[in-house]
């Protein structure tokens, strides 16, 4: 998700920086589905986002994963950089 400098949630004017995406992903690992007030805690960990914004961002992530796993969106063929060569 953090491959571009800024990503947007499709249905709203919410922009996510790579740093926010990284914090979001880490917070998801800490606060699972059983965590009370999960979205408020994830929002606090990300900073600058409401609980509703992080919940919507999660829903978009889940939808994207479903499309990729079903073959509706091809997995990108990332070009390797010189620093990854052995």
Buried (B, 14 or more C-beta within 10 A) or exposed (E): BBEEEEBEBEEEEBEBBBEBBBBBEEBBEEBEEEEEEBBBBBBBBBEEBEBEBBBBBBEBBEEEEEEEEEEEEEEEEEEEEEEEEE
